Amino acid sequence: MRLLPEIIDSSSAIQEIRRNIHAHPELRFEENRTSQLVAEALSSWGIEVFRGLGKTGVVGRLVGDLGPGKMIGLRADMDALPLQEHNTFSHSSQNPGKMHACGHDGHTAMLLGAAEYLSNHRDFKGSVIFIFQPAEEGGAGAREMIKDGLFKQFPCDAVFGLHNWPGLAEGNFGVTTGPMMASSNTFEITIKGKGGHAALPHNSADPVLTGVQVVQALQSIVTRNKRPVDAAVLSVTQFHAGETSNVIPDSAFIGGTIRTFTLEVLDLMEQRLREIAEHTANAFDCHAEIIFTRNYPPLINHAKEVRFAGEVMKELVGEEQVDMDIDPTMGAEDFAFMLLEKPGCYVFLGNGDGDHRSVGHGMGPCHLHNPSYDFNDALIPVGVSYWVKLAQRYLA
Protein backbone atom coordinates (compact mmCIF):
# COMPACT_ATOMS: atom_id res chain seq x y z
CA MET A 1 0.00 0.00 0.00
CA ARG A 2 1.55 3.28 -1.16
CA LEU A 3 -0.07 5.95 0.98
CA LEU A 4 1.31 9.47 1.13
CA PRO A 5 3.20 10.02 4.44
CA GLU A 6 1.82 13.54 4.87
CA ILE A 7 -1.72 12.16 4.57
CA ILE A 8 -1.01 9.43 7.12
CA ASP A 9 0.27 12.10 9.52
CA SER A 10 -2.90 14.20 9.09
CA SER A 11 -5.31 11.28 9.48
CA SER A 12 -5.96 11.87 13.18
CA ALA A 13 -7.13 15.43 12.46
CA ILE A 14 -9.41 14.20 9.68
CA GLN A 15 -10.71 11.52 12.04
CA GLU A 16 -11.67 14.25 14.51
CA ILE A 17 -13.63 16.00 11.76
CA ARG A 18 -15.33 12.72 10.83
CA ARG A 19 -16.37 12.02 14.40
CA ASN A 20 -17.55 15.59 14.86
CA ILE A 21 -19.83 15.19 11.85
CA HIS A 22 -20.98 11.76 13.08
CA ALA A 23 -21.98 13.22 16.44
CA HIS A 24 -24.10 15.92 14.78
CA PRO A 25 -26.04 14.17 12.00
CA GLU A 26 -28.40 16.17 9.81
CA LEU A 27 -31.08 14.88 7.45
CA ARG A 28 -31.50 15.71 3.78
CA PHE A 29 -31.54 19.42 2.97
CA GLU A 30 -30.98 20.19 6.67
CA GLU A 31 -27.17 19.91 6.53
CA ASN A 32 -26.65 23.46 7.78
CA ARG A 33 -24.06 22.74 10.46
CA THR A 34 -22.22 20.27 8.24
CA SER A 35 -22.14 22.59 5.24
CA GLN A 36 -20.90 25.43 7.46
CA LEU A 37 -18.10 23.20 8.78
CA VAL A 38 -17.16 22.23 5.22
CA ALA A 39 -17.25 25.80 3.92
CA GLU A 40 -15.13 27.14 6.79
CA ALA A 41 -12.54 24.40 6.34
CA LEU A 42 -12.25 24.97 2.59
CA SER A 43 -12.00 28.71 3.04
CA SER A 44 -9.28 28.35 5.68
CA TRP A 45 -7.17 26.44 3.13
CA GLY A 46 -7.52 29.16 0.51
CA ILE A 47 -10.06 27.28 -1.59
CA GLU A 48 -12.78 29.33 -3.29
CA VAL A 49 -16.17 28.41 -1.78
CA PHE A 50 -19.61 28.43 -3.40
CA ARG A 51 -22.74 27.73 -1.37
CA GLY A 52 -26.43 27.23 -2.02
CA LEU A 53 -26.37 24.76 -4.90
CA GLY A 54 -28.98 22.15 -4.05
CA LYS A 55 -30.02 24.27 -1.06
CA THR A 56 -27.35 23.11 1.40
CA GLY A 57 -24.65 21.98 -1.01
CA VAL A 58 -21.09 23.32 -0.93
CA VAL A 59 -18.60 23.48 -3.78
CA GLY A 60 -14.91 24.28 -3.50
CA ARG A 61 -12.76 25.28 -6.47
CA LEU A 62 -8.99 24.88 -6.36
CA VAL A 63 -6.96 26.14 -9.32
CA GLY A 64 -3.52 24.68 -9.91
CA ASP A 65 -0.33 26.73 -10.19
CA LEU A 66 0.79 25.27 -13.53
CA GLY A 67 -1.70 27.06 -15.75
CA PRO A 68 -4.98 26.15 -17.44
CA GLY A 69 -6.01 22.56 -17.97
CA LYS A 70 -8.79 20.08 -17.37
CA MET A 71 -11.39 20.21 -14.62
CA ILE A 72 -12.07 17.19 -12.38
CA GLY A 73 -15.03 16.88 -10.02
CA LEU A 74 -14.76 14.91 -6.77
CA ARG A 75 -18.01 14.30 -4.91
CA ALA A 76 -18.94 13.38 -1.34
CA ASP A 77 -22.40 13.18 0.23
CA MET A 78 -23.15 14.81 3.60
CA ASP A 79 -26.59 13.77 4.88
CA ALA A 80 -27.59 11.32 7.61
CA LEU A 81 -30.53 8.95 8.09
CA PRO A 82 -33.65 9.05 10.31
CA LEU A 83 -32.43 6.27 12.62
CA GLN A 84 -31.93 6.06 16.38
CA GLU A 85 -28.29 5.13 16.90
CA HIS A 86 -27.55 2.09 19.10
CA ASN A 87 -23.86 2.90 19.55
CA THR A 88 -22.77 4.53 22.82
CA PHE A 89 -19.19 5.55 22.04
CA SER A 90 -18.12 9.15 22.61
CA HIS A 91 -18.89 10.31 19.07
CA SER A 92 -22.36 8.73 18.85
CA SER A 93 -25.25 10.86 17.64
CA GLN A 94 -26.31 13.78 19.81
CA ASN A 95 -29.42 14.31 17.69
CA PRO A 96 -32.19 11.86 18.69
CA GLY A 97 -33.65 9.94 15.76
CA LYS A 98 -30.82 10.92 13.42
CA MET A 99 -27.68 8.95 12.61
CA HIS A 100 -24.82 8.69 10.16
CA ALA A 101 -25.58 5.07 9.34
CA CYS A 102 -24.28 5.12 5.76
CA GLY A 103 -20.83 6.61 6.23
CA HIS A 104 -21.44 10.00 4.68
CA ASP A 105 -19.54 11.47 7.63
CA GLY A 106 -16.51 9.52 6.45
CA HIS A 107 -17.04 10.49 2.81
CA THR A 108 -17.18 14.18 3.72
CA ALA A 109 -14.12 13.96 5.96
CA MET A 110 -12.01 12.12 3.37
CA LEU A 111 -12.79 14.67 0.68
CA LEU A 112 -11.92 17.47 3.10
CA GLY A 113 -8.61 15.72 3.77
CA ALA A 114 -7.91 15.65 0.04
CA ALA A 115 -8.85 19.32 -0.28
CA GLU A 116 -6.42 20.28 2.49
CA TYR A 117 -3.56 18.29 0.95
CA LEU A 118 -4.11 19.60 -2.56
CA SER A 119 -4.38 23.17 -1.29
CA ASN A 120 -0.79 22.75 -0.06
CA HIS A 121 0.39 21.02 -3.24
CA ARG A 122 -0.94 23.00 -6.19
CA ASP A 123 1.58 21.72 -8.70
CA PHE A 124 -0.99 20.71 -11.29
CA LYS A 125 -2.71 22.14 -14.35
CA GLY A 126 -6.40 22.97 -14.32
CA SER A 127 -8.90 22.81 -11.48
CA VAL A 128 -10.23 20.47 -8.83
CA ILE A 129 -13.92 20.89 -7.99
CA PHE A 130 -14.82 19.54 -4.56
CA ILE A 131 -18.55 18.75 -4.54
CA PHE A 132 -20.14 18.32 -1.12
CA GLN A 133 -23.63 17.14 -1.90
CA PRO A 134 -26.73 17.18 0.32
CA ALA A 135 -29.67 14.81 0.36
CA GLU A 136 -28.38 11.62 -1.20
CA GLU A 137 -30.75 9.64 1.03
CA GLY A 138 -33.95 9.96 -0.97
CA GLY A 139 -33.74 13.67 -1.70
CA ALA A 140 -31.94 13.48 -5.06
CA GLY A 141 -29.50 16.15 -3.93
CA ALA A 142 -27.28 15.49 -6.95
CA ARG A 143 -30.17 16.29 -9.27
CA GLU A 144 -30.93 19.47 -7.33
CA MET A 145 -27.33 20.66 -7.56
CA ILE A 146 -27.38 20.03 -11.31
CA LYS A 147 -30.67 21.94 -11.62
CA ASP A 148 -29.04 24.84 -9.79
CA GLY A 149 -26.28 24.96 -12.39
CA LEU A 150 -23.51 22.79 -10.94
CA PHE A 151 -22.02 21.75 -14.26
CA LYS A 152 -22.79 25.03 -15.99
CA GLN A 153 -20.81 26.90 -13.36
CA PHE A 154 -18.20 24.14 -13.07
CA PRO A 155 -17.99 22.33 -16.45
CA CYS A 156 -16.09 19.27 -15.25
CA ASP A 157 -14.40 17.06 -17.81
CA ALA A 158 -15.09 14.08 -15.55
CA VAL A 159 -16.62 13.45 -12.14
CA PHE A 160 -15.80 10.77 -9.58
CA GLY A 161 -17.59 9.36 -6.54
CA LEU A 162 -16.82 6.91 -3.74
CA HIS A 163 -18.78 4.93 -1.14
CA ASN A 164 -17.57 2.83 1.76
CA TRP A 165 -18.71 -0.78 1.42
CA PRO A 166 -19.18 -3.11 4.42
CA GLY A 167 -18.31 -6.72 3.63
CA LEU A 168 -15.57 -5.72 1.20
CA ALA A 169 -12.17 -6.21 2.85
CA GLU A 170 -10.87 -3.15 4.69
CA GLY A 171 -9.06 -0.84 2.30
CA ASN A 172 -9.83 -2.86 -0.84
CA PHE A 173 -11.51 -1.26 -3.84
CA GLY A 174 -14.27 -2.53 -6.10
CA VAL A 175 -15.61 -1.16 -9.37
CA THR A 176 -17.17 -2.31 -12.62
CA THR A 177 -17.78 -0.82 -16.04
CA GLY A 178 -21.40 -0.15 -16.97
CA PRO A 179 -24.20 -0.65 -14.44
CA MET A 180 -22.81 -0.40 -10.90
CA MET A 181 -26.04 0.32 -9.03
CA ALA A 182 -29.70 0.02 -9.97
CA SER A 183 -32.48 2.46 -10.65
CA SER A 184 -34.80 3.10 -7.72
CA ASN A 185 -38.53 3.36 -8.36
CA THR A 186 -41.64 3.14 -6.21
CA PHE A 187 -45.19 2.16 -7.01
CA GLU A 188 -48.47 2.71 -5.21
CA ILE A 189 -51.57 0.81 -6.28
CA THR A 190 -54.95 1.62 -4.75
CA ILE A 191 -57.65 -0.95 -5.49
CA LYS A 192 -61.07 0.68 -5.33
CA GLY A 193 -63.94 -1.76 -4.79
CA LYS A 194 -67.28 -1.85 -3.01
CA GLY A 195 -67.38 -2.48 0.71
CA GLY A 196 -69.96 -4.48 2.59
CA HIS A 197 -70.70 -7.01 5.30
CA ALA A 198 -68.21 -9.87 5.45
CA ALA A 199 -71.10 -12.34 5.78
CA LEU A 200 -72.56 -11.13 2.46
CA PRO A 201 -69.54 -10.99 0.12
CA HIS A 202 -71.71 -11.37 -2.98
CA ASN A 203 -72.92 -7.81 -2.40
CA SER A 204 -69.37 -6.44 -2.49
CA ALA A 205 -66.52 -5.97 -4.92
CA ASP A 206 -63.69 -7.22 -2.72
CA PRO A 207 -60.49 -5.14 -3.03
CA VAL A 208 -58.60 -7.49 -0.69
CA LEU A 209 -59.13 -10.54 -2.89
CA THR A 210 -58.33 -8.41 -5.92
CA GLY A 211 -55.18 -7.05 -4.32
CA VAL A 212 -53.94 -10.55 -3.50
CA GLN A 213 -54.33 -11.53 -7.15
CA VAL A 214 -52.46 -8.39 -8.22
CA VAL A 215 -49.55 -9.10 -5.85
CA GLN A 216 -49.18 -12.64 -7.15
CA ALA A 217 -49.46 -11.61 -10.78
CA LEU A 218 -46.85 -8.85 -10.47
CA GLN A 219 -44.10 -11.43 -9.96
CA SER A 220 -44.81 -12.79 -13.42
CA ILE A 221 -43.25 -9.61 -14.82
CA VAL A 222 -39.85 -10.72 -13.52
CA THR A 223 -40.24 -14.39 -14.45
CA ARG A 224 -42.17 -14.17 -17.72
CA ASN A 225 -41.99 -10.70 -19.29
CA LYS A 226 -38.39 -9.52 -19.10
CA ARG A 227 -35.49 -11.46 -20.58
CA PRO A 228 -33.84 -13.85 -18.09
CA VAL A 229 -30.45 -12.18 -18.71
CA ASP A 230 -31.79 -8.77 -17.61
CA ALA A 231 -31.53 -8.28 -13.85
CA ALA A 232 -34.52 -6.76 -12.08
CA VAL A 233 -36.26 -6.81 -8.72
CA LEU A 234 -39.93 -6.21 -7.97
CA SER A 235 -40.75 -6.27 -4.26
CA VAL A 236 -44.16 -5.63 -2.74
CA THR A 237 -43.46 -4.16 0.69
CA GLN A 238 -46.88 -2.87 1.75
CA PHE A 239 -50.42 -4.22 1.72
CA HIS A 240 -53.00 -2.34 3.77
CA ALA A 241 -56.75 -2.93 3.87
CA GLY A 242 -59.62 -2.92 6.29
CA GLU A 243 -60.06 -2.04 9.95
CA THR A 244 -62.28 -4.77 11.38
CA SER A 245 -62.95 -8.48 10.93
CA ASN A 246 -66.57 -8.37 9.77
CA VAL A 247 -66.40 -5.67 7.08
CA ILE A 248 -65.08 -6.01 3.55
CA PRO A 249 -63.34 -2.67 2.97
CA ASP A 250 -63.92 -0.50 -0.06
CA SER A 251 -60.23 -0.14 -0.89
CA ALA A 252 -56.84 -1.80 -0.52
CA PHE A 253 -53.36 -0.31 -0.86
CA ILE A 254 -50.31 -2.02 -2.35
CA GLY A 255 -46.85 -0.44 -2.34
CA GLY A 256 -43.37 -1.50 -3.30
CA THR A 257 -40.21 -0.93 -5.30
CA ILE A 258 -38.76 -1.87 -8.68
CA ARG A 259 -35.01 -1.94 -9.36
CA THR A 260 -33.39 -2.35 -12.79
CA PHE A 261 -30.02 -1.77 -14.42
CA THR A 262 -31.45 -0.30 -17.64
CA LEU A 263 -34.21 2.14 -18.49
CA GLU A 264 -35.45 -0.22 -21.22
CA VAL A 265 -36.23 -2.93 -18.67
CA LEU A 266 -37.75 -0.31 -16.39
CA ASP A 267 -40.06 0.87 -19.18
CA LEU A 268 -41.24 -2.70 -19.71
CA MET A 269 -41.81 -3.33 -16.02
CA GLU A 270 -43.79 -0.14 -15.50
CA GLN A 271 -45.95 -0.90 -18.54
CA ARG A 272 -46.70 -4.44 -17.38
CA LEU A 273 -47.36 -3.35 -13.78
CA ARG A 274 -49.99 -0.91 -15.00
CA GLU A 275 -51.58 -3.48 -17.31
CA ILE A 276 -51.70 -6.21 -14.68
CA ALA A 277 -53.08 -3.97 -11.94
CA GLU A 278 -55.73 -2.38 -14.14
CA HIS A 279 -56.91 -5.54 -15.90
CA THR A 280 -56.91 -7.68 -12.77
CA ALA A 281 -58.92 -5.06 -10.93
CA ASN A 282 -61.41 -4.89 -13.79
CA ALA A 283 -61.77 -8.68 -13.76
CA PHE A 284 -62.93 -8.51 -10.14
CA ASP A 285 -65.28 -5.57 -10.70
CA CYS A 286 -62.83 -3.15 -9.08
CA HIS A 287 -60.75 -0.22 -10.27
CA ALA A 288 -56.99 0.35 -9.89
CA GLU A 289 -55.35 3.74 -9.40
CA ILE A 290 -51.58 3.66 -9.92
CA ILE A 291 -48.80 6.07 -9.00
CA PHE A 292 -45.39 5.10 -10.40
CA THR A 293 -42.43 7.25 -9.35
CA ARG A 294 -38.99 7.07 -10.92
CA ASN A 295 -36.61 8.21 -8.19
CA TYR A 296 -33.00 7.49 -9.20
CA PRO A 297 -31.77 6.22 -12.58
CA PRO A 298 -29.26 3.38 -12.88
CA LEU A 299 -25.69 4.33 -12.01
CA ILE A 300 -23.65 3.64 -15.14
CA ASN A 301 -19.86 3.86 -14.93
CA HIS A 302 -17.99 5.02 -18.04
CA ALA A 303 -15.31 2.68 -19.40
CA LYS A 304 -12.51 5.23 -19.87
CA GLU A 305 -12.91 6.67 -16.39
CA VAL A 306 -13.13 3.18 -14.84
CA ARG A 307 -9.79 2.27 -16.44
CA PHE A 308 -8.27 5.52 -15.21
CA ALA A 309 -9.56 5.08 -11.65
CA GLY A 310 -8.43 1.45 -11.73
CA GLU A 311 -4.86 2.50 -12.48
CA VAL A 312 -4.91 4.87 -9.52
CA MET A 313 -6.41 2.28 -7.16
CA LYS A 314 -3.92 -0.42 -8.18
CA GLU A 315 -1.00 1.97 -7.73
CA LEU A 316 -2.32 2.89 -4.29
CA VAL A 317 -3.21 -0.48 -2.72
CA GLY A 318 -1.90 -3.10 -5.14
CA GLU A 319 -3.56 -4.99 -7.96
CA GLU A 320 -4.71 -7.87 -5.74
CA GLN A 321 -6.71 -5.46 -3.58
CA VAL A 322 -8.71 -4.04 -6.51
CA ASP A 323 -11.69 -5.90 -7.98
CA MET A 324 -12.29 -4.42 -11.43
CA ASP A 325 -15.37 -6.58 -12.02
CA ILE A 326 -17.22 -6.39 -8.72
CA ASP A 327 -20.83 -7.51 -8.71
CA PRO A 328 -23.22 -4.57 -9.17
CA THR A 329 -25.81 -4.02 -6.47
CA MET A 330 -29.56 -3.43 -6.60
CA GLY A 331 -29.08 -0.52 -4.22
CA ALA A 332 -29.40 2.96 -5.71
CA GLU A 333 -27.32 6.15 -5.65
CA ASP A 334 -28.12 9.63 -6.91
CA PHE A 335 -24.55 10.09 -8.16
CA ALA A 336 -26.21 8.43 -11.17
CA PHE A 337 -27.60 11.85 -12.10
CA MET A 338 -24.08 13.26 -12.34
CA LEU A 339 -23.00 10.37 -14.55
CA LEU A 340 -25.87 11.18 -16.91
CA GLU A 341 -24.33 14.64 -17.35
CA LYS A 342 -20.61 13.90 -17.29
CA PRO A 343 -18.32 10.92 -17.85
CA GLY A 344 -17.10 9.45 -14.61
CA CYS A 345 -16.66 6.57 -12.23
CA TYR A 346 -18.07 5.49 -8.87
CA VAL A 347 -16.13 3.03 -6.70
CA PHE A 348 -16.58 1.04 -3.50
CA LEU A 349 -13.99 1.25 -0.72
CA GLY A 350 -14.07 -1.72 1.64
CA ASN A 351 -15.25 -0.87 5.17
CA GLY A 352 -14.35 -4.35 6.43
CA ASP A 353 -16.42 -6.77 8.49
CA GLY A 354 -17.06 -4.55 11.51
CA ASP A 355 -14.10 -5.62 13.63
CA HIS A 356 -12.94 -1.99 13.80
CA ARG A 357 -15.76 -1.36 16.29
CA SER A 358 -14.08 -2.02 19.63
CA VAL A 359 -15.86 -0.01 22.34
CA GLY A 360 -19.41 1.18 22.78
CA HIS A 361 -20.91 -0.15 19.59
CA GLY A 362 -24.38 -1.63 19.23
CA MET A 363 -25.03 -5.34 19.03
CA GLY A 364 -26.18 -5.30 15.40
CA PRO A 365 -24.02 -5.84 12.31
CA CYS A 366 -21.91 -3.07 10.82
CA HIS A 367 -24.07 -2.87 7.71
CA LEU A 368 -25.19 0.28 5.94
CA HIS A 369 -28.45 1.74 7.29
CA ASN A 370 -28.03 -0.26 10.51
CA PRO A 371 -28.23 1.48 13.93
CA SER A 372 -25.00 -0.28 15.01
CA TYR A 373 -22.97 0.90 12.00
CA ASP A 374 -19.87 3.08 12.23
CA PHE A 375 -17.50 4.24 9.51
CA ASN A 376 -14.07 2.61 9.67
CA ASP A 377 -11.54 5.36 10.40
CA ALA A 378 -8.72 3.17 9.07
CA LEU A 379 -10.04 4.06 5.61
CA ILE A 380 -9.31 7.76 6.00
CA PRO A 381 -5.70 7.74 4.69
CA VAL A 382 -6.72 5.34 1.91
CA GLY A 383 -9.66 7.44 0.76
CA VAL A 384 -7.77 10.73 1.02
CA SER A 385 -4.81 9.29 -0.91
CA TYR A 386 -7.16 7.96 -3.60
CA TRP A 387 -8.73 11.38 -4.13
CA VAL A 388 -5.34 13.10 -4.17
CA LYS A 389 -3.70 10.68 -6.61
CA LEU A 390 -6.80 10.71 -8.82
CA ALA A 391 -6.72 14.50 -9.10
CA GLN A 392 -2.96 14.75 -9.50
CA ARG A 393 -2.82 12.16 -12.26
CA TYR A 394 -5.87 13.56 -14.07
CA LEU A 395 -4.43 17.09 -14.03
CA ALA A 396 -0.80 16.15 -14.72
C-alpha positions in Angstrom: 0.0 0.0 0.0 1.6 3.3 -1.2 -0.1 6.0 1.0 1.3 9.5 1.1 3.2 10.0 4.4 1.8 13.5 4.9 -1.7 12.2 4.6 -1.0 9.4 7.1 0.3 12.1 9.5 -2.9 14.2 9.1 -5.3 11.3 9.5 -6.0 11.9 13.2 -7.1 15.4 12.5 -9.4 14.2 9.7 -10.7 11.5 12.0 -11.7 14.2 14.5 -13.6 16.0 11.8 -15.3 12.7 10.8 -16.4 12.0 14.4 -17.5 15.6 14.9 -19.8 15.2 11.9 -21.0 11.8 13.1 -22.0 13.2 16.4 -24.1 15.9 14.8 -26.0 14.2 12.0 -28.4 16.2 9.8 -31.1 14.9 7.5 -31.5 15.7 3.8 -31.5 19.4 3.0 -31.0 20.2 6.7 -27.2 19.9 6.5 -26.7 23.5 7.8 -24.1 22.7 10.5 -22.2 20.3 8.2 -22.1 22.6 5.2 -20.9 25.4 7.5 -18.1 23.2 8.8 -17.2 22.2 5.2 -17.2 25.8 3.9 -15.1 27.1 6.8 -12.5 24.4 6.3 -12.3 25.0 2.6 -12.0 28.7 3.0 -9.3 28.4 5.7 -7.2 26.4 3.1 -7.5 29.2 0.5 -10.1 27.3 -1.6 -12.8 29.3 -3.3 -16.2 28.4 -1.8 -19.6 28.4 -3.4 -22.7 27.7 -1.4 -26.4 27.2 -2.0 -26.4 24.8 -4.9 -29.0 22.2 -4.0 -30.0 24.3 -1.1 -27.4 23.1 1.4 -24.7 22.0 -1.0 -21.1 23.3 -0.9 -18.6 23.5 -3.8 -14.9 24.3 -3.5 -12.8 25.3 -6.5 -9.0 24.9 -6.4 -7.0 26.1 -9.3 -3.5 24.7 -9.9 -0.3 26.7 -10.2 0.8 25.3 -13.5 -1.7 27.1 -15.7 -5.0 26.1 -17.4 -6.0 22.6 -18.0 -8.8 20.1 -17.4 -11.4 20.2 -14.6 -12.1 17.2 -12.4 -15.0 16.9 -10.0 -14.8 14.9 -6.8 -18.0 14.3 -4.9 -18.9 13.4 -1.3 -22.4 13.2 0.2 -23.1 14.8 3.6 -26.6 13.8 4.9 -27.6 11.3 7.6 -30.5 9.0 8.1 -33.7 9.0 10.3 -32.4 6.3 12.6 -31.9 6.1 16.4 -28.3 5.1 16.9 -27.5 2.1 19.1 -23.9 2.9 19.6 -22.8 4.5 22.8 -19.2 5.6 22.0 -18.1 9.1 22.6 -18.9 10.3 19.1 -22.4 8.7 18.9 -25.2 10.9 17.6 -26.3 13.8 19.8 -29.4 14.3 17.7 -32.2 11.9 18.7 -33.6 9.9 15.8 -30.8 10.9 13.4 -27.7 9.0 12.6 -24.8 8.7 10.2 -25.6 5.1 9.3 -24.3 5.1 5.8 -20.8 6.6 6.2 -21.4 10.0 4.7 -19.5 11.5 7.6 -16.5 9.5 6.4 -17.0 10.5 2.8 -17.2 14.2 3.7 -14.1 14.0 6.0 -12.0 12.1 3.4 -12.8 14.7 0.7 -11.9 17.5 3.1 -8.6 15.7 3.8 -7.9 15.7 0.0 -8.8 19.3 -0.3 -6.4 20.3 2.5 -3.6 18.3 1.0 -4.1 19.6 -2.6 -4.4 23.2 -1.3 -0.8 22.7 -0.1 0.4 21.0 -3.2 -0.9 23.0 -6.2 1.6 21.7 -8.7 -1.0 20.7 -11.3 -2.7 22.1 -14.4 -6.4 23.0 -14.3 -8.9 22.8 -11.5 -10.2 20.5 -8.8 -13.9 20.9 -8.0 -14.8 19.5 -4.6 -18.5 18.7 -4.5 -20.1 18.3 -1.1 -23.6 17.1 -1.9 -26.7 17.2 0.3 -29.7 14.8 0.4 -28.4 11.6 -1.2 -30.7 9.6 1.0 -33.9 10.0 -1.0 -33.7 13.7 -1.7 -31.9 13.5 -5.1 -29.5 16.2 -3.9 -27.3 15.5 -7.0 -30.2 16.3 -9.3 -30.9 19.5 -7.3 -27.3 20.7 -7.6 -27.4 20.0 -11.3 -30.7 21.9 -11.6 -29.0 24.8 -9.8 -26.3 25.0 -12.4 -23.5 22.8 -10.9 -22.0 21.7 -14.3 -22.8 25.0 -16.0 -20.8 26.9 -13.4 -18.2 24.1 -13.1 -18.0 22.3 -16.5 -16.1 19.3 -15.2 -14.4 17.1 -17.8 -15.1 14.1 -15.5 -16.6 13.4 -12.1 -15.8 10.8 -9.6 -17.6 9.4 -6.5 -16.8 6.9 -3.7 -18.8 4.9 -1.1 -17.6 2.8 1.8 -18.7 -0.8 1.4 -19.2 -3.1 4.4 -18.3 -6.7 3.6 -15.6 -5.7 1.2 -12.2 -6.2 2.9 -10.9 -3.2 4.7 -9.1 -0.8 2.3 -9.8 -2.9 -0.8 -11.5 -1.3 -3.8 -14.3 -2.5 -6.1 -15.6 -1.2 -9.4 -17.2 -2.3 -12.6 -17.8 -0.8 -16.0 -21.4 -0.2 -17.0 -24.2 -0.6 -14.4 -22.8 -0.4 -10.9 -26.0 0.3 -9.0 -29.7 0.0 -10.0 -32.5 2.5 -10.7 -34.8 3.1 -7.7 -38.5 3.4 -8.4 -41.6 3.1 -6.2 -45.2 2.2 -7.0 -48.5 2.7 -5.2 -51.6 0.8 -6.3 -54.9 1.6 -4.8 -57.6 -1.0 -5.5 -61.1 0.7 -5.3 -63.9 -1.8 -4.8 -67.3 -1.9 -3.0 -67.4 -2.5 0.7 -70.0 -4.5 2.6 -70.7 -7.0 5.3 -68.2 -9.9 5.4 -71.1 -12.3 5.8 -72.6 -11.1 2.5 -69.5 -11.0 0.1 -71.7 -11.4 -3.0 -72.9 -7.8 -2.4 -69.4 -6.4 -2.5 -66.5 -6.0 -4.9 -63.7 -7.2 -2.7 -60.5 -5.1 -3.0 -58.6 -7.5 -0.7 -59.1 -10.5 -2.9 -58.3 -8.4 -5.9 -55.2 -7.1 -4.3 -53.9 -10.5 -3.5 -54.3 -11.5 -7.2 -52.5 -8.4 -8.2 -49.6 -9.1 -5.9 -49.2 -12.6 -7.2 -49.5 -11.6 -10.8 -46.9 -8.8 -10.5 -44.1 -11.4 -10.0 -44.8 -12.8 -13.4 -43.3 -9.6 -14.8 -39.9 -10.7 -13.5 -40.2 -14.4 -14.5 -42.2 -14.2 -17.7 -42.0 -10.7 -19.3 -38.4 -9.5 -19.1 -35.5 -11.5 -20.6 -33.8 -13.8 -18.1 -30.5 -12.2 -18.7 -31.8 -8.8 -17.6 -31.5 -8.3 -13.9 -34.5 -6.8 -12.1 -36.3 -6.8 -8.7 -39.9 -6.2 -8.0 -40.7 -6.3 -4.3 -44.2 -5.6 -2.7 -43.5 -4.2 0.7 -46.9 -2.9 1.7 -50.4 -4.2 1.7 -53.0 -2.3 3.8 -56.8 -2.9 3.9 -59.6 -2.9 6.3 -60.1 -2.0 9.9 -62.3 -4.8 11.4 -62.9 -8.5 10.9 -66.6 -8.4 9.8 -66.4 -5.7 7.1 -65.1 -6.0 3.6 -63.3 -2.7 3.0 -63.9 -0.5 -0.1 -60.2 -0.1 -0.9 -56.8 -1.8 -0.5 -53.4 -0.3 -0.9 -50.3 -2.0 -2.4 -46.9 -0.4 -2.3 -43.4 -1.5 -3.3 -40.2 -0.9 -5.3 -38.8 -1.9 -8.7 -35.0 -1.9 -9.4 -33.4 -2.3 -12.8 -30.0 -1.8 -14.4 -31.4 -0.3 -17.6 -34.2 2.1 -18.5 -35.5 -0.2 -21.2 -36.2 -2.9 -18.7 -37.8 -0.3 -16.4 -40.1 0.9 -19.2 -41.2 -2.7 -19.7 -41.8 -3.3 -16.0 -43.8 -0.1 -15.5 -46.0 -0.9 -18.5 -46.7 -4.4 -17.4 -47.4 -3.3 -13.8 -50.0 -0.9 -15.0 -51.6 -3.5 -17.3 -51.7 -6.2 -14.7 -53.1 -4.0 -11.9 -55.7 -2.4 -14.1 -56.9 -5.5 -15.9 -56.9 -7.7 -12.8 -58.9 -5.1 -10.9 -61.4 -4.9 -13.8 -61.8 -8.7 -13.8 -62.9 -8.5 -10.1 -65.3 -5.6 -10.7 -62.8 -3.2 -9.1 -60.8 -0.2 -10.3 -57.0 0.4 -9.9 -55.3 3.7 -9.4 -51.6 3.7 -9.9 -48.8 6.1 -9.0 -45.4 5.1 -10.4 -42.4 7.3 -9.3 -39.0 7.1 -10.9 -36.6 8.2 -8.2 -33.0 7.5 -9.2 -31.8 6.2 -12.6 -29.3 3.4 -12.9 -25.7 4.3 -12.0 -23.7 3.6 -15.1 -19.9 3.9 -14.9 -18.0 5.0 -18.0 -15.3 2.7 -19.4 -12.5 5.2 -19.9 -12.9 6.7 -16.4 -13.1 3.2 -14.8 -9.8 2.3 -16.4 -8.3 5.5 -15.2 -9.6 5.1 -11.7 -8.4 1.4 -11.7 -4.9 2.5 -12.5 -4.9 4.9 -9.5 -6.4 2.3 -7.2 -3.9 -0.4 -8.2 -1.0 2.0 -7.7 -2.3 2.9 -4.3 -3.2 -0.5 -2.7 -1.9 -3.1 -5.1 -3.6 -5.0 -8.0 -4.7 -7.9 -5.7 -6.7 -5.5 -3.6 -8.7 -4.0 -6.5 -11.7 -5.9 -8.0 -12.3 -4.4 -11.4 -15.4 -6.6 -12.0 -17.2 -6.4 -8.7 -20.8 -7.5 -8.7 -23.2 -4.6 -9.2 -25.8 -4.0 -6.5 -29.6 -3.4 -6.6 -29.1 -0.5 -4.2 -29.4 3.0 -5.7 -27.3 6.2 -5.6 -28.1 9.6 -6.9 -24.6 10.1 -8.2 -26.2 8.4 -11.2 -27.6 11.9 -12.1 -24.1 13.3 -12.3 -23.0 10.4 -14.6 -25.9 11.2 -16.9 -24.3 14.6 -17.3 -20.6 13.9 -17.3 -18.3 10.9 -17.9 -17.1 9.5 -14.6 -16.7 6.6 -12.2 -18.1 5.5 -8.9 -16.1 3.0 -6.7 -16.6 1.0 -3.5 -14.0 1.3 -0.7 -14.1 -1.7 1.6 -15.3 -0.9 5.2 -14.3 -4.4 6.4 -16.4 -6.8 8.5 -17.1 -4.5 11.5 -14.1 -5.6 13.6 -12.9 -2.0 13.8 -15.8 -1.4 16.3 -14.1 -2.0 19.6 -15.9 0.0 22.3 -19.4 1.2 22.8 -20.9 -0.2 19.6 -24.4 -1.6 19.2 -25.0 -5.3 19.0 -26.2 -5.3 15.4 -24.0 -5.8 12.3 -21.9 -3.1 10.8 -24.1 -2.9 7.7 -25.2 0.3 5.9 -28.5 1.7 7.3 -28.0 -0.3 10.5 -28.2 1.5 13.9 -25.0 -0.3 15.0 -23.0 0.9 12.0 -19.9 3.1 12.2 -17.5 4.2 9.5 -14.1 2.6 9.7 -11.5 5.4 10.4 -8.7 3.2 9.1 -10.0 4.1 5.6 -9.3 7.8 6.0 -5.7 7.7 4.7 -6.7 5.3 1.9 -9.7 7.4 0.8 -7.8 10.7 1.0 -4.8 9.3 -0.9 -7.2 8.0 -3.6 -8.7 11.4 -4.1 -5.3 13.1 -4.2 -3.7 10.7 -6.6 -6.8 10.7 -8.8 -6.7 14.5 -9.1 -3.0 14.7 -9.5 -2.8 12.2 -12.3 -5.9 13.6 -14.1 -4.4 17.1 -14.0 -0.8 16.1 -14.7 
